[in-house]
Amino acid sequence: MFHKSGLPGPAGPQGPAGSGSGGGSSKLIIGGNVKFAVDFIAKTIAFTPFNLWNATSAFTLSVGTKTFTTEMGTTTFYYVCLLNNTIELKTANEMAAYAGYPIFGIMNNIVFPFSYPLNQIGVRGGSIFGRPDLSIGEWTLIGDSLTQGTSWWQYVKEQYYIPIHTNLAVAGRKMSGSSGMWKDKDTVTATTDLVTIMGGTNDETIHSAGGAGTLQAVGSTFNTETYIGAYQTLIEGLLAKNPKMKIILMTPPRAWTDTTGTTLRSQLKVVGDDVKKIGQFYNLPVIDMYNNMGYNEVNQKTYLTDGLHWTTEGHKRVASLVCGALRQYY
């Protein structure tokens, strides 16, 4: 909650100071499924057309975007409020006579939710309560057909509302080679908060034919025709663009050559072991997809359509691992 000064204060049973009427019931919105995207770079608050409510009333909010000034975002605390299906920004002094409902506050590029669900607010160029783990505004996905299109990442966005995502995954793409994933280092923007990388399933052949390569010292000239060299090029290129970028590596998952589950693509484990070595080298988190997806020869048809690509249950399982990694590491 907030004191009359507009600064964060201890939680209490009432709404923000001055937001009630005659010391009566609070006007604090306590729930809802509207998704708010607070963009401190573009100076906008975008919102989706869903319902929200307090203890006694329900409201319908139309989709829209509210702009705010630099001063509103950095030097003065402002309440983001709802009145007559319209988003408004009010100072603490204006709240005493205000008839609307406060949802959250903004100041110093920080979002201060009241009782509004944190996973319904996405922040770009700032944070929630000053915590970067709650504030992933831009996410870029690098991968192949296992990431391309409608897939597991949508479930992650539902759990951790991320306003902006860019999916660079391309079916059949390798990490190495002239058109490899390593080139995505030039496409990812410097404002990106999170990058997930799941590449290697299509490098299986070159990896087994001696194209794995070896880890080189930081800043080396890497051989992008090798798997490890291309991977190092990608990671160092991303961190050079934004040293604070959150990066999660994902090993290739377990797979079979057909739907019978009799012929395991065992080389993928070797590729995954190299991903884990790369993660250890750069001190980056790695999701071991090969060993932790929970499917095997007995139940793989529940999670896989063709021995490799995921069913809906498979995509949900991937999403749970990614959400777990975000909670654990970031």
SELUMVO-427575 format. One record per residue (C-alpha): residue number from 1; x, y, z. Coordinates in steps of 0.1 Angstrom, whole numbers, plus 5000, padded with zeros to 4 digits. Example, Ala and Ser with C-alpha at 12.3 -4.5 7.8 and 13.67 -1.06 7.14 Angstrom:
! residues 2
LOGU     n      X      Y      Z
LOGU     1   5123   4955   5078
LOGU     2   5137   4989   5071
//
This chain:
! residues 330
LOGU     n      X      Y      Z
LOGU     1   5000   5000   5000
LOGU     2   5010   5037   4999
LOGU     3   5013   5065   5024
LOGU     4   4998   5100   5016
LOGU     5   5033   5109   5004
LOGU     6   5028   5086   4975
LOGU     7   5058   5065   4985
LOGU     8   5055   5028   4992
LOGU     9   5042   5020   5027
LOGU    10   5033   4989   5047
LOGU    11   5004   4967   5036
LOGU    12   4971   4972   5053
LOGU    13   4934   4963   5050
LOGU    14   4925   4996   5034
LOGU    15   4933   5010   4999
LOGU    16   4959   5038   4993
LOGU    17   4956   5068   5016
LOGU    18   4928   5091   5003
LOGU    19   4913   5065   4980
LOGU    20   4884   5056   5003
LOGU    21   4853   5077   5011
LOGU    22   4849   5089   5047
LOGU    23   4871   5061   5060
LOGU    24   4847   5035   5045
LOGU    25   4852   5007   5021
LOGU    26   4884   5007   5000
LOGU    27   4883   5015   4963
LOGU    28   4913   4992   4957
LOGU    29   4908   4968   4927
LOGU    30   4916   4934   4941
LOGU    31   4914   4912   4910
LOGU    32   4910   4910   4873
LOGU    33   4923   4894   4842
LOGU    34   4932   4925   4823
LOGU    35   4968   4924   4810
LOGU    36   4986   4957   4814
LOGU    37   5019   4963   4794
LOGU    38   5038   4993   4809
LOGU    39   5064   5004   4785
LOGU    40   5088   5029   4800
LOGU    41   5107   5032   4767
LOGU    42   5077   5041   4745
LOGU    43   5059   5058   4775
LOGU    44   5027   5038   4770
LOGU    45   5004   5016   4790
LOGU    46   4986   4991   4768
LOGU    47   4957   4970   4781
LOGU    48   4935   4942   4769
LOGU    49   4897   4940   4768
LOGU    50   4888   4918   4798
LOGU    51   4870   4922   4831
LOGU    52   4883   4934   4864
LOGU    53   4865   4938   4897
LOGU    54   4867   4948   4934
LOGU    55   4848   4935   4964
LOGU    56   4815   4949   4953
LOGU    57   4816   4958   4916
LOGU    58   4827   4945   4882
LOGU    59   4841   4966   4854
LOGU    60   4846   4961   4817
LOGU    61   4877   4977   4802
LOGU    62   4880   4982   4764
LOGU    63   4913   4975   4747
LOGU    64   4935   5006   4744
LOGU    65   4967   5025   4751
LOGU    66   4974   5053   4775
LOGU    67   5004   5075   4770
LOGU    68   5024   5092   4798
LOGU    69   5052   5117   4800
LOGU    70   5087   5112   4812
LOGU    71   5079   5132   4843
LOGU    72   5051   5107   4851
LOGU    73   5075   5078   4848
LOGU    74   5105   5091   4867
LOGU    75   5100   5120   4891
LOGU    76   5065   5119   4905
LOGU    77   5044   5090   4917
LOGU    78   5013   5085   4897
LOGU    79   4984   5062   4903
LOGU    80   4971   5043   4872
LOGU    81   4934   5044   4877
LOGU    82   4901   5033   4862
LOGU    83   4870   5055   4858
LOGU    84   4841   5049   4835
LOGU    85   4861   5022   4815
LOGU    86   4889   5048   4810
LOGU    87   4925   5046   4822
LOGU    88   4936   5078   4839
LOGU    89   4968   5089   4857
LOGU    90   4964   5108   4890
LOGU    91   4989   5122   4916
LOGU    92   4986   5114   4952
LOGU    93   4971   5148   4960
LOGU    94   4944   5142   4934
LOGU    95   4933   5108   4949
LOGU    96   4915   5123   4979
LOGU    97   4886   5136   4957
LOGU    98   4889   5110   4930
LOGU    99   4859   5087   4922
LOGU   100   4878   5061   4903
LOGU   101   4897   5030   4913
LOGU   102   4935   5027   4916
LOGU   103   4951   4997   4900
LOGU   104   4989   5003   4903
LOGU   105   5014   5031   4906
LOGU   106   5044   5042   4885
LOGU   107   5075   5061   4894
LOGU   108   5113   5059   4888
LOGU   109   5105   5034   4860
LOGU   110   5091   5011   4886
LOGU   111   5055   4996   4887
LOGU   112   5040   4993   4921
LOGU   113   5009   4970   4920
LOGU   114   4985   4971   4948
LOGU   115   4966   4938   4950
LOGU   116   4966   4934   4913
LOGU   117   4980   4900   4901
LOGU   118   5017   4904   4892
LOGU   119   5016   4880   4863
LOGU   120   4990   4903   4846
LOGU   121   5014   4932   4844
LOGU   122   5043   4932   4819
LOGU   123   5070   4959   4821
LOGU   124   5095   4970   4794
LOGU   125   5124   4993   4803
LOGU   126   5117   4991   4840
LOGU   127   5107   4967   4868
LOGU   128   5080   4956   4892
LOGU   129   5090   4966   4928
LOGU   130   5125   4971   4915
LOGU   131   5128   4933   4909
LOGU   132   5141   4923   4875
LOGU   133   5128   4887   4879
LOGU   134   5093   4901   4878
LOGU   135   5099   4923   4848
LOGU   136   5106   4906   4815
LOGU   137   5094   4931   4789
LOGU   138   5110   4917   4758
LOGU   139   5117   4880   4750
LOGU   140   5134   4867   4719
LOGU   141   5133   4830   4711
LOGU   142   5161   4813   4691
LOGU   143   5156   4778   4678
LOGU   144   5143   4755   4651
LOGU   145   5109   4738   4645
LOGU   146   5106   4729   4681
LOGU   147   5102   4766   4689
LOGU   148   5088   4780   4656
LOGU   149   5051   4789   4653
LOGU   150   5024   4781   4679
LOGU   151   5043   4762   4706
LOGU   152   5053   4761   4742
LOGU   153   5063   4797   4745
LOGU   154   5026   4808   4745
LOGU   155   5021   4789   4778
LOGU   156   5051   4807   4793
LOGU   157   5036   4841   4782
LOGU   158   5004   4832   4800
LOGU   159   5023   4824   4832
LOGU   160   5048   4853   4830
LOGU   161   5030   4881   4810
LOGU   162   5057   4893   4786
LOGU   163   5044   4921   4764
LOGU   164   5068   4918   4735
LOGU   165   5082   4886   4720
LOGU   166   5101   4879   4689
LOGU   167   5103   4844   4676
LOGU   168   5134   4839   4654
LOGU   169   5131   4801   4652
LOGU   170   5131   4785   4618
LOGU   171   5123   4749   4610
LOGU   172   5154   4728   4600
LOGU   173   5178   4755   4612
LOGU   174   5212   4745   4626
LOGU   175   5233   4763   4652
LOGU   176   5263   4762   4629
LOGU   177   5269   4771   4592
LOGU   178   5264   4801   4570
LOGU   179   5228   4806   4579
LOGU   180   5230   4792   4615
LOGU   181   5214   4805   4647
LOGU   182   5246   4822   4656
LOGU   183   5237   4850   4632
LOGU   184   5207   4860   4653
LOGU   185   5231   4879   4676
LOGU   186   5228   4907   4651
LOGU   187   5189   4906   4651
LOGU   188   5182   4906   4688
LOGU   189   5177   4941   4701
LOGU   190   5197   4957   4729
LOGU   191   5165   4962   4749
LOGU   192   5157   4925   4750
LOGU   193   5154   4912   4786
LOGU   194   5154   4875   4780
LOGU   195   5167   4851   4753
LOGU   196   5160   4814   4752
LOGU   197   5181   4793   4729
LOGU   198   5172   4757   4719
LOGU   199   5194   4746   4690
LOGU   200   5212   4714   4682
LOGU   201   5186   4689   4670
LOGU   202   5195   4696   4634
LOGU   203   5233   4697   4642
LOGU   204   5232   4660   4651
LOGU   205   5249   4648   4619
LOGU   206   5276   4675   4617
LOGU   207   5282   4670   4654
LOGU   208   5288   4633   4651
LOGU   209   5310   4638   4620
LOGU   210   5336   4658   4639
LOGU   211   5319   4692   4637
LOGU   212   5314   4697   4674
LOGU   213   5345   4719   4678
LOGU   214   5360   4728   4712
LOGU   215   5355   4755   4737
LOGU   216   5378   4785   4731
LOGU   217   5388   4814   4754
LOGU   218   5364   4843   4757
LOGU   219   5369   4868   4729
LOGU   220   5385   4843   4705
LOGU   221   5378   4841   4668
LOGU   222   5353   4812   4668
LOGU   223   5347   4788   4640
LOGU   224   5310   4791   4632
LOGU   225   5311   4760   4611
LOGU   226   5314   4740   4643
LOGU   227   5286   4737   4668
LOGU   228   5305   4750   4699
LOGU   229   5321   4778   4679
LOGU   230   5288   4790   4666
LOGU   231   5272   4788   4700
LOGU   232   5300   4808   4716
LOGU   233   5297   4834   4689
LOGU   234   5260   4837   4696
LOGU   235   5264   4841   4734
LOGU   236   5292   4866   4733
LOGU   237   5274   4886   4706
LOGU   238   5243   4888   4727
LOGU   239   5261   4898   4759
LOGU   240   5281   4924   4741
LOGU   241   5249   4940   4730
LOGU   242   5233   4939   4765
LOGU   243   5254   4926   4794
LOGU   244   5223   4923   4816
LOGU   245   5204   4902   4791
LOGU   246   5189   4871   4807
LOGU   247   5200   4840   4787
LOGU   248   5186   4805   4792
LOGU   249   5201   4776   4772
LOGU   250   5181   4745   4764
LOGU   251   5196   4712   4753
LOGU   252   5180   4693   4724
LOGU   253   5152   4670   4738
LOGU   254   5152   4632   4737
LOGU   255   5139   4620   4703
LOGU   256   5134   4588   4683
LOGU   257   5137   4582   4646
LOGU   258   5100   4571   4643
LOGU   259   5068   4569   4663
LOGU   260   5075   4534   4677
LOGU   261   5100   4545   4702
LOGU   262   5125   4518   4693
LOGU   263   5154   4538   4678
LOGU   264   5167   4565   4701
LOGU   265   5186   4594   4685
LOGU   266   5214   4590   4710
LOGU   267   5237   4616   4695
LOGU   268   5213   4643   4708
LOGU   269   5225   4635   4743
LOGU   270   5261   4642   4732
LOGU   271   5250   4675   4717
LOGU   272   5232   4683   4749
LOGU   273   5263   4676   4770
LOGU   274   5281   4702   4749
LOGU   275   5253   4727   4757
LOGU   276   5258   4720   4794
LOGU   277   5295   4726   4790
LOGU   278   5289   4759   4773
LOGU   279   5265   4769   4800
LOGU   280   5290   4761   4827
LOGU   281   5317   4780   4808
LOGU   282   5297   4812   4807
LOGU   283   5279   4806   4840
LOGU   284   5245   4805   4823
LOGU   285   5215   4784   4833
LOGU   286   5208   4753   4812
LOGU   287   5175   4734   4810
LOGU   288   5183   4698   4804
LOGU   289   5155   4689   4780
LOGU   290   5170   4655   4772
LOGU   291   5168   4642   4808
LOGU   292   5140   4661   4823
LOGU   293   5110   4661   4799
LOGU   294   5096   4631   4815
LOGU   295   5089   4609   4785
LOGU   296   5105   4577   4773
LOGU   297   5099   4546   4752
LOGU   298   5068   4538   4773
LOGU   299   5049   4570   4772
LOGU   300   5065   4591   4744
LOGU   301   5034   4590   4722
LOGU   302   5016   4611   4748
LOGU   303   5041   4639   4743
LOGU   304   5054   4634   4707
LOGU   305   5036   4633   4674
LOGU   306   5064   4617   4653
LOGU   307   5092   4608   4677
LOGU   308   5104   4644   4679
LOGU   309   5078   4672   4676
LOGU   310   5055   4678   4706
LOGU   311   5019   4672   4712
LOGU   312   4999   4698   4732
LOGU   313   5009   4679   4764
LOGU   314   5045   4681   4752
LOGU   315   5044   4718   4747
LOGU   316   5029   4722   4782
LOGU   317   5057   4702   4796
LOGU   318   5083   4724   4779
LOGU   319   5066   4755   4793
LOGU   320   5067   4741   4828
LOGU   321   5104   4736   4826
LOGU   322   5110   4771   4812
LOGU   323   5088   4787   4839
LOGU   324   5107   4767   4865
LOGU   325   5140   4780   4852
LOGU   326   5128   4816   4853
LOGU   327   5117   4812   4889
LOGU   328   5149   4794   4899
LOGU   329   5175   4815   4881
LOGU   330   5159   4849   4874
//
